[in-house]
Amino acid sequence: MPRTPWSRPDPVERQDDEEQRLRELGYQPVLARRMGDFGNFAISFSVISILSGCMTLYGFGLNTGGPAVMLWGWAGVGLFVLCVGLALAEVTSAYPTSGALYYMADRLGGRKWGWYTGWLNLLGLLGAIAGIDYGAALFIGALLDLQWGFDATPEKTFVIFVCLLLLHAVLNLFGVRLVSLLNSISVWWHLAGVAVIVTALTVVPGHHQSPEFVLTEFVNDTGWSNPLYVAAIGLLLAQYTFSGYDASAHLSEETSRASVTAARGIVRAIWVSWIAGFVLLAGLTFAIQDYARTQGAEVPPAQIFIDALGVGSAKALLLVVIGAQLFCGNAEVAAASRMVFAFSRDGALPGSGLWRTVSTRTQTPVAAVWLSVGVACLLAVPSLYSKTAYGAVTAINVIGITPAYAIPIFLRLRAGDAFQPGPWHLGRWSRPIGWVAVVWVAVVTVLFCLPQSRPVTVDSMNYASIALAVVLVLATVWWFVARRSYGTPSSYGTAREQAEIAEGIV
């Protein structure tokens, strides 16, 4: 029987014993496999978090192309990201491990491919924790300002940020079952939140922008004169938001029927976010009362809420957004900590023996959780002195994680028929979708590095290219230190491998 595209697996090919499959891939199961289909989808959906990404970056969109680029850009970028997700899901089905992207690259391309993919992915995930929780701290500061006149200085915002990191660390220490439950709640919180926000912005205001304004108005306040360049830069609102869906792959070793479920989770998280995000952006843009005032606000979505609904309703909707951001940060800590655990298990990190340890009580990588939030905290320290410096550090998120998506896809295409697909596959669509994904990632990686405003100064410079260079230099330096200790096992079962795994369980 010929292979058929995506979602429903062939029963003959289904892996009924995921634990055995994990051993075949080289690892002894030590994490609790307590996450189901919905929970795995929910973690990627929570990390994408349209109520976090769209809200935080809405001000960027107002200046860089305006309504037309935000709406049509979201529709177009979502389609290309879906191609990336489909191609990545196919490789995930073949290699369902916590290491995810780097393990796939290692198996398909060799140790160096795995090494660099792992460092890009890891630093991207850690940068995402910093960006998400610091963004949540900014929104909390805005809410406190509305309620009590709170002066959200950089120092006070940083304290809120640290408290959020501690909260997410503690929640992740209780085990994957609680993480899965919170992510499931997060899905409904996001969907209900979008419905409430859009309904309120549609029903309450006496004035709305016209469909022509929302769909065709082009605004360029970047300083660049070329409209095509500005439109291209404006696509980054959507591309920044559509990241983190590899979380489903990182939770593979804690997911039932992961060879199918993790692949489905990636794809489902993207298309649901695609639809809901378009509705959210349209609802916000139709409700703009004063475009210039909204552009100049510290938190533009909050200004839309205040102008359209009044201060009282604005506070309520900010609570909805903040709740979504908290769910997003918690999910990101879960994904990053599993990556730390997996990369340490293969000897890639300094102090790997500590970071790969797993609690016998909760079967959770406790040390990896604390390392993840600790590094995220350090990444945000520059925010105390400069928003520009903080932006440069958190650029590691997108400039690291996005190329890391394309590497295993490219290597799978290069492998051709030598690649053995898992039970979830794309059939004859595998190569065309895969090449679309690789080309798209190459294009947006260039866009990430282009200057976004003119004139280019120390404060306005886009530091993403520098962040990428720093990541690659650090990875290269550490390669010469740790290359003898790093390596993915070919199969589990030797006495030495059993002993090494056993040493990681406390």
Solvent accessible surface area in square Angstrom, and as a share of the most:
residue,aa,sasa,rsa
1,M,214,0.96
2,P,113,0.71
3,R,113,0.41
4,T,82,0.48
5,P,44,0.28
6,W,97,0.34
7,S,55,0.35
8,R,196,0.72
9,P,10,0.06
10,D,50,0.26
11,P,100,0.63
12,V,138,0.80
13,E,63,0.28
14,R,95,0.35
15,Q,62,0.28
16,D,127,0.66
17,D,76,0.39
18,E,14,0.06
19,E,58,0.26
20,Q,79,0.35
21,R,48,0.18
22,L,4,0.02
23,R,80,0.29
24,E,83,0.37
25,L,5,0.03
26,G,2,0.02
27,Y,3,0.01
28,Q,50,0.22
29,P,23,0.15
30,V,16,0.09
31,L,8,0.04
32,A,4,0.03
33,R,53,0.20
34,R,105,0.38
35,M,0,0.00
36,G,33,0.32
37,D,50,0.26
38,F,73,0.30
39,G,5,0.05
40,N,0,0.00
41,F,8,0.03
42,A,0,0.00
43,I,0,0.00
44,S,0,0.00
45,F,1,0.01
46,S,0,0.00
47,V,10,0.06
48,I,4,0.02
49,S,1,0.00
50,I,1,0.00
51,L,0,0.00
52,S,9,0.06
53,G,13,0.12
54,C,0,0.00
55,M,1,0.01
56,T,66,0.38
57,L,38,0.19
58,Y,0,0.00
59,G,13,0.13
60,F,44,0.18
61,G,1,0.01
62,L,0,0.00
63,N,49,0.25
64,T,5,0.03
65,G,0,0.00
66,G,0,0.00
67,P,0,0.00
68,A,15,0.12
69,V,15,0.09
70,M,3,0.02
71,L,0,0.00
72,W,148,0.52
73,G,6,0.06
74,W,1,0.00
75,A,31,0.24
76,G,31,0.30
77,V,2,0.01
78,G,0,0.00
79,L,93,0.46
80,F,75,0.31
81,V,1,0.00
82,L,30,0.15
83,C,21,0.13
84,V,3,0.01
85,G,0,0.00
86,L,15,0.07
87,A,4,0.03
88,L,0,0.00
89,A,0,0.00
90,E,4,0.02
91,V,0,0.00
92,T,0,0.00
93,S,1,0.01
94,A,3,0.02
95,Y,30,0.11
96,P,7,0.04
97,T,1,0.00
98,S,0,0.00
99,G,1,0.01
100,A,0,0.00
101,L,0,0.00
102,Y,1,0.00
103,Y,1,0.00
104,M,0,0.00
105,A,0,0.00
106,D,14,0.07
107,R,76,0.28
108,L,29,0.14
109,G,23,0.22
110,G,30,0.29
111,R,100,0.36
112,K,116,0.49
113,W,92,0.32
114,G,0,0.00
115,W,0,0.00
116,Y,58,0.22
117,T,0,0.00
118,G,0,0.00
119,W,29,0.10
120,L,9,0.05
121,N,0,0.00
122,L,5,0.03
123,L,27,0.14
124,G,0,0.00
125,L,1,0.00
126,L,8,0.04
127,G,0,0.00
128,A,8,0.06
129,I,0,0.00
130,A,0,0.00
131,G,27,0.26
132,I,24,0.12
133,D,0,0.00
134,Y,18,0.07
135,G,6,0.06
136,A,0,0.00
137,A,0,0.00
138,L,71,0.35
139,F,7,0.03
140,I,30,0.15
141,G,1,0.01
142,A,21,0.17
143,L,24,0.12
144,L,43,0.22
145,D,74,0.38
146,L,50,0.25
147,Q,80,0.36
148,W,190,0.67
149,G,55,0.53
150,F,53,0.22
151,D,91,0.47
152,A,47,0.37
153,T,40,0.23
154,P,65,0.41
155,E,102,0.46
156,K,87,0.37
157,T,3,0.02
158,F,27,0.11
159,V,92,0.53
160,I,27,0.13
161,F,0,0.00
162,V,44,0.25
163,C,76,0.45
164,L,13,0.07
165,L,6,0.03
166,L,90,0.45
167,L,77,0.38
168,H,2,0.01
169,A,0,0.00
170,V,67,0.39
171,L,44,0.22
172,N,0,0.00
173,L,38,0.19
174,F,131,0.54
175,G,2,0.02
176,V,2,0.01
177,R,156,0.57
178,L,50,0.25
179,V,0,0.00
180,S,15,0.09
181,L,101,0.50
182,L,33,0.16
183,N,1,0.00
184,S,26,0.16
185,I,75,0.38
186,S,0,0.00
187,V,2,0.01
188,W,155,0.54
189,W,96,0.34
190,H,0,0.00
191,L,57,0.28
192,A,56,0.43
193,G,4,0.03
194,V,8,0.04
195,A,56,0.43
196,V,78,0.45
197,I,0,0.00
198,V,27,0.15
199,T,77,0.45
200,A,22,0.17
201,L,1,0.01
202,T,81,0.47
203,V,110,0.63
204,V,90,0.52
205,P,13,0.08
206,G,90,0.87
207,H,97,0.43
208,H,64,0.28
209,Q,32,0.14
210,S,55,0.36
211,P,85,0.53
212,E,127,0.57
213,F,38,0.16
214,V,0,0.00
215,L,64,0.32
216,T,88,0.51
217,E,65,0.29
218,F,81,0.34
219,V,25,0.14
220,N,51,0.26
221,D,86,0.45
222,T,7,0.04
223,G,49,0.48
224,W,55,0.19
225,S,99,0.64
226,N,81,0.42
227,P,77,0.48
228,L,145,0.72
229,Y,52,0.20
230,V,1,0.01
231,A,30,0.23
232,A,29,0.22
233,I,2,0.01
234,G,3,0.03
235,L,45,0.22
236,L,0,0.00
237,L,2,0.01
238,A,3,0.02
239,Q,8,0.03
240,Y,49,0.19
241,T,4,0.02
242,F,1,0.00
243,S,13,0.08
244,G,3,0.03
245,Y,2,0.01
246,D,0,0.00
247,A,1,0.00
248,S,0,0.00
249,A,1,0.00
250,H,0,0.00
251,L,0,0.00
252,S,0,0.00
253,E,4,0.02
254,E,1,0.00
255,T,0,0.00
256,S,50,0.32
257,R,85,0.31
258,A,0,0.00
259,S,1,0.01
260,V,1,0.01
261,T,2,0.01
262,A,0,0.00
263,A,0,0.00
264,R,48,0.17
265,G,0,0.00
266,I,0,0.00
267,V,19,0.11
268,R,72,0.26
269,A,0,0.00
270,I,0,0.00
271,W,112,0.39
272,V,23,0.13
273,S,0,0.00
274,W,60,0.21
275,I,103,0.52
276,A,10,0.08
277,G,0,0.00
278,F,66,0.27
279,V,65,0.38
280,L,0,0.00
281,L,0,0.00
282,A,19,0.15
283,G,7,0.07
284,L,0,0.00
285,T,0,0.00
286,F,61,0.26
287,A,0,0.00
288,I,0,0.00
289,Q,52,0.23
290,D,50,0.26
291,Y,38,0.14
292,A,73,0.56
293,R,119,0.43
294,T,0,0.00
295,Q,41,0.18
296,G,68,0.66
297,A,24,0.19
298,E,138,0.62
299,V,19,0.11
300,P,14,0.09
301,P,1,0.00
302,A,7,0.05
303,Q,34,0.15
304,I,1,0.00
305,F,0,0.00
306,I,45,0.23
307,D,40,0.21
308,A,11,0.09
309,L,26,0.13
310,G,30,0.29
311,V,71,0.41
312,G,54,0.52
313,S,51,0.33
314,A,0,0.00
315,K,45,0.19
316,A,53,0.41
317,L,8,0.04
318,L,0,0.00
319,L,102,0.51
320,V,29,0.17
321,V,0,0.00
322,I,11,0.05
323,G,12,0.12
324,A,0,0.00
325,Q,0,0.00
326,L,48,0.24
327,F,33,0.14
328,C,1,0.01
329,G,0,0.00
330,N,3,0.02
331,A,0,0.00
332,E,1,0.01
333,V,0,0.00
334,A,0,0.00
335,A,0,0.00
336,A,0,0.00
337,S,0,0.00
338,R,0,0.00
339,M,0,0.00
340,V,0,0.00
341,F,3,0.01
342,A,0,0.00
343,F,0,0.00
344,S,0,0.00
345,R,23,0.08
346,D,6,0.03
347,G,11,0.11
348,A,0,0.00
349,L,14,0.07
350,P,71,0.45
351,G,50,0.48
352,S,14,0.09
353,G,43,0.41
354,L,100,0.50
355,W,51,0.18
356,R,49,0.18
357,T,19,0.11
358,V,3,0.02
359,S,21,0.13
360,T,93,0.54
361,R,199,0.73
362,T,12,0.07
363,Q,59,0.26
364,T,0,0.00
365,P,0,0.00
366,V,51,0.29
367,A,15,0.12
368,A,0,0.00
369,V,0,0.00
370,W,102,0.36
371,L,41,0.20
372,S,0,0.00
373,V,7,0.04
374,G,33,0.32
375,V,36,0.21
376,A,0,0.00
377,C,32,0.19
378,L,125,0.62
379,L,31,0.15
380,A,0,0.00
381,V,52,0.30
382,P,34,0.21
383,S,7,0.04
384,L,47,0.23
385,Y,176,0.67
386,S,39,0.25
387,K,154,0.65
388,T,31,0.18
389,A,39,0.30
390,Y,28,0.11
391,G,37,0.36
392,A,21,0.16
393,V,33,0.19
394,T,22,0.13
395,A,15,0.11
396,I,20,0.10
397,N,28,0.14
398,V,9,0.05
399,I,0,0.00
400,G,0,0.00
401,I,1,0.01
402,T,4,0.02
403,P,23,0.14
404,A,0,0.00
405,Y,4,0.01
406,A,11,0.08
407,I,28,0.14
408,P,0,0.00
409,I,1,0.01
410,F,66,0.28
411,L,0,0.00
412,R,28,0.10
413,L,3,0.02
414,R,137,0.50
415,A,32,0.25
416,G,21,0.20
417,D,143,0.74
418,A,81,0.62
419,F,8,0.03
420,Q,133,0.59
421,P,42,0.26
422,G,11,0.10
423,P,7,0.05
424,W,3,0.01
425,H,12,0.05
426,L,0,0.00
427,G,19,0.18
428,R,183,0.67
429,W,110,0.39
430,S,6,0.04
431,R,111,0.40
432,P,66,0.42
433,I,16,0.08
434,G,1,0.01
435,W,104,0.36
436,V,59,0.34
437,A,0,0.00
438,V,25,0.14
439,V,89,0.51
440,W,24,0.08
441,V,5,0.03
442,A,58,0.45
443,V,69,0.40
444,V,1,0.00
445,T,25,0.14
446,V,91,0.52
447,L,16,0.08
448,F,0,0.00
449,C,35,0.21
450,L,50,0.25
451,P,43,0.27
452,Q,39,0.17
453,S,37,0.24
454,R,130,0.47
455,P,102,0.64
456,V,74,0.43
457,T,69,0.40
458,V,116,0.67
459,D,109,0.56
460,S,37,0.24
461,M,73,0.32
462,N,21,0.11
463,Y,44,0.17
464,A,2,0.02
465,S,47,0.30
466,I,79,0.40
467,A,8,0.06
468,L,37,0.19
469,A,51,0.40
470,V,69,0.40
471,V,2,0.01
472,L,68,0.34
473,V,90,0.52
474,L,99,0.49
475,A,1,0.01
476,T,49,0.28
477,V,89,0.51
478,W,65,0.23
479,W,15,0.05
480,F,126,0.53
481,V,94,0.54
482,A,9,0.07
483,R,73,0.27
484,R,201,0.73
485,S,75,0.49
486,Y,6,0.02
487,G,28,0.27
488,T,23,0.14
489,P,28,0.18
490,S,93,0.60
491,S,56,0.36
492,Y,42,0.16
493,G,41,0.39
494,T,76,0.44
495,A,84,0.65
496,R,157,0.57
497,E,21,0.09
498,Q,84,0.38
499,A,53,0.41
500,E,71,0.32
501,I,28,0.14
502,A,61,0.47
503,E,122,0.55
504,G,4,0.04
505,I,72,0.37
506,V,106,0.61
